[in-house]
Amino acid sequence: MKVAVLGIGNEMKSDDGIGLLAAEEFEKQISEEHKTLLINTNVPENYIGKIDKFGPDILMIFDAASFSGSPGDVKVIKNEDILDFSMSTHNTPLSIFFKALNMKGVFLIGIQIKNTEFDGRISEEVISSLPQAVSLGAKIVKEACILF
């Protein structure tokens, strides 16, 4: 099974960098039997071609989010729900990115932010959610392996 891992964020904007860290940690957890592609960026639309060429069965995305939860809350959004869900901390809506990808097996794990000021430090509440986000990603991949 091919798994593409996309971390979205800007590490200079405090909690916005959590998606990058989560993607790196998640990629380390994927067993060697799965071929992986890791991309960390704050401009995911620049990697549509690379992701498409890799041809993943699953695209696991980690991103800082603003969905009115408490800082550090983790939320999993399946690809069929992503297009109707607006929670990213980025200027370009992720729905545009997902429409361009046009693939099934896309999962977004959003981590509720507390702060996006330019100080480069991730808040305690948000960083403490990292194990939960990685664990949720691993659970999704494990369940998907049963289906494929």
trRosetta pair geometry for C-beta under 8 A, 3 or more apart (Angstrom, degrees):
i j d omega theta_ij theta_ji phi_ij phi_ji
1 33 7.8 48 32 121 82 88
1 34 5.0 -29 75 -119 85 96
1 35 7.7 -167 94 30 38 73
1 57 4.9 -75 -160 37 86 146
1 58 7.1 27 165 5 114 105
1 141 7.8 151 112 -167 143 92
1 144 7.3 133 -163 116 153 106
1 145 6.0 -114 -16 -104 157 81
1 148 5.8 108 -98 80 116 156
2 34 7.0 152 -106 -172 20 80
2 35 4.9 -27 -109 72 76 100
2 36 7.5 161 -162 -86 58 33
2 37 7.6 22 -179 -5 99 100
2 54 6.5 177 171 152 135 92
2 55 6.2 62 74 97 160 71
2 56 4.5 -134 117 -123 100 56
2 57 5.2 127 54 -1 72 83
2 58 7.6 177 96 32 56 67
3 30 5.8 -151 67 -135 147 149
3 34 5.1 23 4 162 114 129
3 35 7.3 158 26 80 66 48
3 36 5.0 -23 75 -105 89 82
3 37 7.7 -170 98 27 47 67
3 56 5.9 70 -132 -151 15 117
3 57 6.9 -41 -73 55 57 86
3 58 4.9 -11 -118 68 77 103
3 59 7.9 160 -164 -90 54 27
3 60 6.4 7 -174 1 102 112
3 141 6.1 6 -106 -123 144 125
4 36 7.2 146 -98 -160 29 61
4 37 4.5 -18 -117 62 79 105
4 39 7.2 3 -177 8 98 106
4 51 5.4 87 -169 -137 166 91
4 54 5.7 114 -81 96 118 145
4 56 3.8 -109 -9 -47 100 154
4 58 7.2 -168 33 97 67 54
4 59 4.7 -14 69 -113 107 74
4 60 7.2 174 87 26 53 66
5 23 5.0 144 154 -160 104 92
5 26 5.8 178 -141 95 136 115
5 27 4.8 -152 53 -76 164 97
5 30 7.5 -140 -49 -26 133 142
5 36 6.1 8 -4 -169 108 112
5 37 6.9 177 26 84 67 51
5 38 4.9 -13 68 -108 108 69
5 39 7.2 167 88 28 57 62
5 60 5.2 -16 -111 69 68 100
5 62 7.6 9 -174 0 87 104
6 23 6.4 -93 111 -117 17 140
6 39 5.1 -9 -113 68 72 99
6 40 7.8 159 -163 -86 45 38
6 41 7.6 -43 -161 33 88 95
6 44 6.1 61 -180 -126 134 117
6 47 7.3 169 -119 87 117 144
6 51 7.4 -12 -67 -91 125 132
6 59 6.4 13 -1 -178 117 95
6 60 7.2 171 26 87 71 48
6 61 4.6 -18 71 -109 105 77
6 62 7.3 178 91 26 55 64
7 19 4.7 151 -168 139 72 77
7 20 4.2 110 144 -111 132 38
7 21 7.4 146 -150 23 143 27
7 22 6.3 158 -117 65 106 75
7 23 2.7 -121 -57 8 107 143
7 24 6.6 -11 -42 -26 157 71
7 38 7.6 14 -1 -171 103 87
7 39 7.2 -169 31 97 68 51
7 40 4.2 -8 65 -113 113 82
7 41 7.5 130 82 21 67 50
7 61 7.8 164 -84 -157 25 55
7 62 5.1 -15 -112 64 70 103
7 63 7.7 160 -162 -75 45 57
8 19 4.6 -37 61 133 56 156
8 20 7.6 -124 68 -59 12 69
8 41 6.6 -23 -114 77 60 66
8 42 6.7 98 -169 -119 66 39
8 44 5.4 -38 -99 -50 115 118
8 61 6.5 15 -8 -171 112 101
8 62 7.1 -179 24 86 72 52
8 63 4.2 -3 61 -101 112 100
8 64 7.7 -122 97 20 84 71
8 88 7.6 -38 118 -141 144 115
8 90 7.0 -68 162 -40 123 140
8 94 7.8 -25 -114 -98 179 118
9 13 7.6 -141 -179 59 82 104
9 16 4.7 164 -157 151 92 70
9 17 4.9 145 139 -112 131 27
9 18 6.4 176 -102 46 163 47
9 19 3.9 157 -30 47 118 105
9 20 4.7 -115 59 -23 116 92
9 40 7.8 -39 46 -167 85 88
9 42 6.1 -59 108 -95 17 82
9 63 6.5 171 -55 -138 90 60
9 64 5.4 92 -106 -4 113 106
9 89 7.9 38 -117 61 76 121
10 13 4.4 51 89 13 109 111
10 16 4.8 4 50 116 78 130
10 17 6.4 -77 94 -72 33 74
10 42 4.4 40 -69 -97 85 141
11 16 7.5 -136 -75 90 19 83
11 17 3.6 73 -112 -112 56 129
11 20 5.8 -59 -64 42 99 153
11 120 6.3 35 144 -138 75 81
12 17 7.5 123 9 -60 29 118
12 118 5.6 1 150 -143 94 82
12 120 5.3 -35 -134 -82 44 87
13 16 3.8 12 90 31 109 135
13 17 6.8 157 62 -33 65 83
13 89 7.9 -180 121 134 140 135
13 116 4.6 8 166 -171 107 79
13 117 7.1 166 -154 82 63 15
13 118 5.9 -37 -99 -89 60 59
13 120 7.9 28 -9 -78 15 45
14 17 7.0 -152 117 10 17 99
14 113 7.8 102 105 -161 101 111
14 114 7.9 -92 140 74 128 79
14 115 4.5 -55 129 108 158 94
14 116 5.5 -155 55 -120 106 26
14 117 5.5 50 -19 52 134 62
14 118 7.5 -117 -21 -85 87 13
14 119 5.6 34 -70 52 99 84
14 120 6.7 -41 -74 -10 49 7
14 121 5.8 -10 -122 67 79 52
14 122 6.1 135 178 -94 59 41
14 123 6.7 39 174 -29 112 83
15 18 5.7 -11 -174 -19 63 115
15 64 5.5 125 132 -132 83 135
15 71 7.5 -97 -115 -148 154 105
15 111 7.9 -140 176 110 101 105
15 113 4.0 137 112 -142 138 92
15 114 5.6 143 -54 39 153 68
15 115 5.3 123 -8 61 113 61
15 116 5.9 -78 51 -76 90 64
15 122 5.4 100 -100 -137 50 73
15 123 5.5 -18 -73 12 108 97
15 126 4.6 162 -131 -48 107 176
16 19 7.4 -34 172 13 51 103
16 42 7.9 39 150 -117 120 112
16 64 4.6 -116 -125 26 44 158
16 89 5.5 -130 -110 96 100 147
16 113 6.7 12 -67 -108 57 141
16 116 5.0 66 -38 -128 109 99
17 20 5.2 -48 -169 33 68 117
17 21 6.4 63 139 -17 84 101
17 64 7.5 42 24 -43 23 129
17 120 7.5 43 -21 -149 149 54
17 122 5.8 -109 67 -68 104 109
18 21 5.7 -57 -149 41 39 110
18 22 5.9 40 155 -22 72 108
18 62 7.6 -114 125 154 73 107
18 64 5.1 107 45 -79 102 91
18 111 5.0 -96 119 78 140 143
18 113 7.4 -170 14 -94 131 82
18 122 5.7 119 -70 -134 87 134
18 126 5.3 -106 -73 160 145 114
18 127 7.0 -142 -108 -85 104 53
18 129 7.6 27 -166 70 141 106
18 130 7.1 -137 -157 -84 96 87
18 133 7.9 122 158 -3 108 168
19 22 5.7 -55 -142 38 29 112
19 23 6.3 31 158 -21 63 106
19 61 7.8 -10 -158 167 118 71
19 62 4.4 163 -150 119 70 79
19 63 4.2 17 -100 -107 141 32
19 64 5.3 -100 -26 -19 102 67
19 111 7.1 -170 -69 27 68 111
20 23 6.0 -56 -150 33 27 110
20 24 6.6 25 154 -16 62 107
20 40 4.6 72 -135 -156 90 120
20 62 7.8 -159 -34 94 16 113
21 24 5.8 -58 -151 36 32 110
21 25 6.3 25 156 -13 67 109
21 122 7.4 -54 -1 -40 149 164
21 127 7.7 -12 94 -125 163 80
21 130 6.2 -57 121 -118 117 125
22 25 5.9 -58 -146 41 30 108
22 26 6.0 32 156 -22 66 110
22 62 3.8 -155 93 -177 121 154
22 109 7.0 -135 150 94 147 124
22 111 6.8 169 -46 -24 151 140
22 130 5.9 -151 -91 -137 80 77
22 133 4.7 -45 -136 113 131 138
22 134 6.1 -154 -155 -64 77 79
22 137 7.6 139 164 -23 102 143
23 26 5.7 -54 -141 38 28 112
23 27 6.2 32 158 -24 64 106
23 38 6.4 136 153 -153 106 95
23 39 7.9 -68 170 71 151 45
23 40 5.7 172 78 -89 140 92
23 60 7.8 157 -121 108 81 95
23 62 4.6 -157 -56 37 80 124
24 27 5.9 -53 -148 31 27 112
24 28 6.9 30 152 -20 60 104
24 38 7.2 77 -101 -166 54 139
24 40 6.9 2 -54 -68 93 138
25 28 5.8 -55 -158 30 34 114
25 29 6.9 30 148 -20 64 108
25 130 6.3 80 23 175 165 109
25 134 4.8 -72 115 -90 113 138
26 29 5.7 -62 -157 33 37 113
26 30 7.1 45 150 -34 68 96
26 60 6.5 -134 147 120 150 139
26 62 6.6 170 -4 -40 142 137
26 133 7.6 -79 -62 123 114 87
26 134 4.8 -158 -80 -129 74 81
26 137 4.6 -17 -132 92 130 156
26 138 7.1 -156 -143 -52 83 79
27 30 6.0 -40 -155 11 38 114
27 36 5.8 147 -145 154 91 152
27 38 4.6 7 -102 -88 157 127
29 134 6.0 126 -11 176 151 110
29 137 7.7 115 69 90 135 109
29 138 5.3 -71 134 -84 137 121
30 34 5.2 -86 170 69 111 127
30 36 5.4 112 85 -64 154 140
30 138 7.7 -156 -80 -109 59 81
30 141 6.7 -83 -114 159 94 172
31 34 5.8 91 69 8 73 96
34 141 7.4 -19 -85 -177 170 130
37 50 7.4 -179 173 146 142 99
37 51 7.2 172 99 -112 144 61
37 54 4.6 -49 -28 -132 157 160
37 56 6.8 -116 30 -66 115 117
39 44 7.7 108 117 -126 126 75
39 47 5.1 105 -172 -152 161 165
39 50 6.9 123 -80 99 141 135
39 51 7.3 -80 2 -69 149 96
41 44 5.8 148 82 -78 116 51
41 46 6.7 -135 179 54 157 112
41 47 6.3 167 12 -22 155 130
42 90 7.1 170 -177 -111 78 120
43 46 4.7 46 117 -5 107 117
43 47 8.0 130 104 -10 70 90
43 92 7.8 62 -136 28 70 138
44 47 5.9 -69 -165 38 51 106
44 48 7.8 82 144 -55 72 73
44 61 7.8 19 -119 -131 153 123
44 94 7.3 29 52 -123 143 85
44 97 5.1 31 99 -133 116 150
45 48 6.0 -6 -162 -31 50 110
45 92 6.4 -62 -15 124 134 155
45 96 6.9 -13 -90 109 130 105
45 97 5.1 -120 -78 -99 80 91
45 100 6.8 70 -135 43 90 156
47 50 4.7 -54 -162 44 76 116
47 51 5.6 77 137 -24 89 99
48 51 6.0 -60 -148 39 27 108
48 52 6.1 27 155 -19 65 111
48 97 7.1 -154 -78 -153 106 74
48 100 5.1 -48 -125 126 149 122
48 101 6.1 -135 -137 -80 93 70
49 52 5.6 -57 -143 38 28 112
49 53 6.1 29 158 -20 65 108
50 53 5.8 -53 -144 36 28 111
50 54 6.5 31 154 -21 61 106
51 54 5.8 -55 -152 34 31 113
51 56 6.7 -49 -170 6 81 114
51 59 6.5 39 -165 -110 128 128
51 101 6.6 -34 101 -122 136 108
52 55 7.1 27 171 -70 37 57
52 101 7.1 -162 -71 -138 92 65
52 103 7.9 -172 -106 -44 73 131
56 59 5.3 119 83 -66 140 73
56 103 7.7 89 69 148 83 158
56 105 7.2 -150 119 110 90 129
57 105 5.6 -114 154 -175 52 167
57 144 7.0 148 128 154 111 127
57 148 5.9 17 -172 -99 148 154
58 105 4.6 -111 -100 169 53 111
58 106 7.8 157 -162 -86 54 30
58 107 6.9 -8 -168 9 100 107
58 140 7.5 150 -159 129 142 104
58 141 6.2 180 83 -109 167 79
58 144 5.4 73 -71 133 135 171
59 101 7.1 -65 10 -172 169 152
59 103 6.7 92 -5 87 127 130
59 105 6.4 106 13 112 72 83
59 106 4.6 -11 64 -111 108 75
59 107 7.2 169 86 27 58 61
60 107 5.4 -11 -115 67 63 102
60 109 7.2 10 -176 -3 87 109
60 137 5.2 83 -169 -149 139 109
60 140 6.8 144 -107 84 113 133
60 141 6.9 -40 -59 -61 139 104
61 106 7.0 17 -6 -173 115 88
61 107 6.8 -177 27 92 76 50
61 108 4.6 -23 74 -109 113 69
61 109 6.9 175 89 24 56 66
62 108 8.0 160 -84 -160 22 55
62 109 5.1 -18 -106 68 68 102
62 111 7.3 19 -172 -11 87 110
62 133 6.3 84 -132 163 115 129
62 137 7.1 -40 -69 -70 107 139
63 88 6.1 -35 150 -120 143 88
63 89 7.6 -174 164 21 98 90
63 90 8.0 -69 -162 -15 127 115
63 94 7.4 -109 -26 -79 177 147
63 108 6.4 -24 23 -164 115 100
63 109 7.5 146 25 79 65 53
63 110 5.7 -27 75 -108 86 69
63 111 7.4 -178 92 22 37 78
64 88 8.0 84 83 -154 65 57
64 89 5.0 -21 100 9 105 136
64 110 7.4 37 155 -159 15 73
64 111 5.8 -52 -114 69 48 87
64 113 4.8 48 -177 -64 110 114
64 116 7.4 134 136 -91 152 109
64 126 7.7 8 -121 -156 100 137
65 75 6.8 -92 80 45 158 113
65 87 4.5 21 -164 139 105 110
65 88 6.5 -56 -114 -98 71 35
65 89 6.7 -147 -109 -28 21 90
65 110 3.1 32 -28 -174 153 114
65 111 6.1 134 20 52 92 33
65 112 5.9 -51 79 -85 86 43
65 113 6.7 175 62 -13 34 89
66 87 5.8 -171 62 -170 53 70
66 88 7.7 2 24 106 86 11
66 89 5.7 104 -17 -80 106 83
66 112 7.0 89 -111 -141 34 67
66 113 5.9 -41 -76 36 79 106
67 73 7.7 -109 68 91 105 123
67 75 5.8 -38 55 14 160 158
67 87 4.3 -3 -72 -135 93 133
67 110 6.2 87 -17 118 130 143
67 112 6.2 -97 42 -94 84 94
69 73 3.3 -95 146 55 138 151
69 75 6.7 -177 -31 -39 151 119
69 112 4.0 -120 72 -71 105 152
70 73 5.1 106 55 -36 68 111
70 112 6.3 106 80 96 32 153
70 125 7.4 -105 145 178 89 139
71 112 5.6 -143 -119 113 28 100
71 113 6.6 -29 -125 143 84 22
71 114 3.5 18 -113 -66 139 103
71 123 6.2 -38 176 95 142 141
71 125 3.9 73 112 103 110 140
71 126 5.7 -72 175 -57 95 82
72 111 6.9 -20 -141 -174 31 94
72 112 6.2 -33 34 65 22 95
72 114 7.6 7 -28 -38 76 109
72 123 8.0 -112 -54 96 95 104
72 125 4.0 -119 -30 156 124 81
72 126 5.1 -141 -80 -89 73 36
72 128 5.8 -2 -135 66 140 91
72 129 4.0 170 -164 -40 80 123
73 111 7.4 161 81 -155 44 50
73 112 4.1 35 49 6 88 132
73 129 7.2 -72 -7 -112 6 149
74 109 6.4 -6 -170 -176 101 96
74 110 7.2 156 -156 83 50 50
74 111 5.5 -17 -102 -103 74 72
74 112 7.6 -116 -63 1 32 83
74 129 5.4 169 -50 -179 105 122
74 132 5.1 -168 0 116 151 116
74 133 5.0 -158 -123 -80 135 77
74 136 6.2 -180 142 -7 136 151
75 87 7.8 -43 73 134 140 170
75 109 7.4 159 79 -156 43 50
75 110 4.8 -16 62 62 95 99
75 112 7.4 75 -7 -44 106 91
76 107 6.4 -16 -165 -172 96 106
76 108 7.3 148 -158 82 47 52
76 109 5.5 -19 -101 -102 71 73
76 110 7.9 -176 -81 21 23 73
76 136 5.6 -148 -66 169 123 133
76 140 7.1 177 -147 -67 140 131
77 81 5.1 -125 -169 90 87 113
77 82 5.4 114 132 -82 117 74
77 85 5.5 -122 -148 64 148 167
77 87 7.9 165 -39 31 153 135
77 107 7.3 151 76 -161 50 56
77 108 4.5 -16 60 65 100 103
77 109 7.9 -177 21 -80 72 27
77 110 6.5 33 -4 -7 114 112
78 81 5.2 79 60 16 75 104
78 82 7.3 -122 101 -29 35 87
78 106 7.8 109 -179 84 48 64
78 107 6.2 -30 -114 -108 50 76
79 82 5.4 -37 -144 6 38 121
79 98 6.8 173 -150 -156 85 125
79 103 7.6 -96 -143 95 158 62
79 104 6.2 176 69 -145 154 46
79 105 6.9 23 -16 49 144 17
79 106 3.6 95 -89 59 117 92
79 107 6.8 -71 -40 -65 81 43
79 108 7.9 119 -81 -11 54 90
80 83 7.7 -50 -174 17 31 102
81 84 6.2 -74 -165 50 52 98
81 85 5.5 43 145 -26 83 126
82 85 5.6 -75 -140 41 30 110
82 94 6.7 -84 179 115 109 113
82 95 6.7 170 137 -99 81 68
82 98 5.1 160 112 -88 132 169
82 106 6.6 -51 -6 109 153 119
82 108 5.7 110 -103 0 117 133
83 95 5.0 92 -139 -138 55 101
83 98 6.0 -135 -75 93 78 135
83 99 6.9 88 -113 -64 111 89
84 95 8.0 98 -44 -106 20 128
85 95 7.9 161 58 -72 55 103
86 93 6.4 -48 -121 -135 98 111
86 95 7.2 -44 -86 -26 80 120
87 110 5.6 18 110 -142 133 163
88 93 6.8 149 40 -140 128 46
88 94 4.8 135 -43 -21 144 111
88 110 7.9 -118 -86 -115 56 119
89 113 6.2 46 -70 -10 143 151
89 116 6.0 179 -173 -90 139 151
90 93 7.8 168 87 -87 92 20
90 94 7.1 94 52 -52 122 84
92 96 6.0 -81 171 48 97 135
92 97 7.3 96 126 -40 113 100
93 96 5.3 105 76 -6 84 95
93 97 7.9 -153 109 3 54 86
94 97 5.1 -51 -159 37 54 118
94 98 6.1 51 146 -20 78 103
94 108 7.3 85 147 -107 157 151
95 98 5.7 -55 -145 39 34 110
95 99 6.3 38 156 -22 66 104
96 99 5.9 -53 -148 34 29 111
96 100 6.5 27 154 -17 62 108
97 100 5.9 -62 -154 36 28 110
97 101 6.5 28 151 -21 65 106
98 101 5.6 -50 -146 33 35 113
98 106 6.4 157 -132 121 103 165
99 102 6.8 21 176 -63 38 78
101 106 6.7 98 105 -77 148 144
103 106 6.1 111 87 -42 88 107
105 144 6.8 87 -138 -141 102 138
107 137 7.5 157 104 -122 130 71
107 140 5.3 112 -155 176 179 160
109 133 5.2 127 148 -157 134 91
109 136 5.7 141 -119 92 131 125
109 137 5.8 -77 -27 -66 152 94
111 126 6.2 99 146 -155 118 89
111 129 5.5 154 -144 101 115 137
111 133 5.6 -36 -73 -80 117 140
112 126 7.5 -135 87 -105 58 90
112 129 8.0 110 42 -26 77 172
113 116 6.0 22 166 -52 150 96
113 123 8.0 110 -168 23 61 122
113 126 6.3 17 -126 -98 48 139
114 123 4.4 -38 54 33 133 163
114 125 5.8 94 -42 58 140 122
114 126 5.8 -133 5 -38 102 113
115 119 7.9 -18 139 36 128 114
115 123 5.5 115 22 -44 110 123
122 126 5.3 -114 177 87 96 117
122 127 4.7 114 113 -61 119 102
123 126 4.7 82 63 12 86 105
123 127 6.9 -168 86 -6 40 90
124 127 6.1 -60 -139 41 26 105
124 128 6.1 28 162 -23 63 111
125 128 6.1 -60 -151 32 24 112
125 129 7.2 25 151 -24 58 104
126 129 6.0 -56 -163 24 36 112
127 130 5.9 -13 -174 -23 50 115
128 131 8.0 -37 174 19 48 95
129 132 5.1 -59 -166 44 66 116
129 133 5.8 67 138 -26 88 103
130 133 5.8 -58 -146 36 30 110
130 134 6.3 25 160 -15 66 108
131 134 5.8 -59 -145 41 31 109
131 135 6.0 33 157 -21 67 111
132 135 5.7 -57 -145 38 28 113
132 136 6.4 31 156 -21 64 105
133 136 5.9 -54 -150 33 29 111
133 137 6.6 30 152 -18 62 106
134 137 5.7 -55 -153 35 33 114
134 138 6.4 33 151 -19 66 106
135 138 5.7 -53 -147 36 32 112
135 139 6.4 36 153 -22 65 104
136 139 5.6 -52 -149 34 32 114
136 140 6.6 34 153 -21 64 103
137 140 5.8 -55 -152 32 32 112
137 141 6.6 27 154 -15 66 105
138 141 5.8 -55 -149 38 33 109
138 142 6.2 35 153 -20 66 107
139 142 5.7 -55 -147 37 30 113
139 143 6.4 27 156 -15 65 106
140 143 5.9 -58 -149 39 29 108
140 144 6.2 29 153 -21 65 109
141 144 5.5 -55 -145 37 32 113
141 145 6.5 42 153 -29 64 99
142 145 5.8 -47 -154 23 31 115
142 146 7.4 33 149 -19 59 98
143 146 5.8 -50 -162 26 40 113
143 147 7.0 32 146 -15 66 106
144 147 5.5 -59 -154 38 41 112
144 148 6.2 28 155 -15 74 109
145 148 6.1 -60 -139 40 30 102
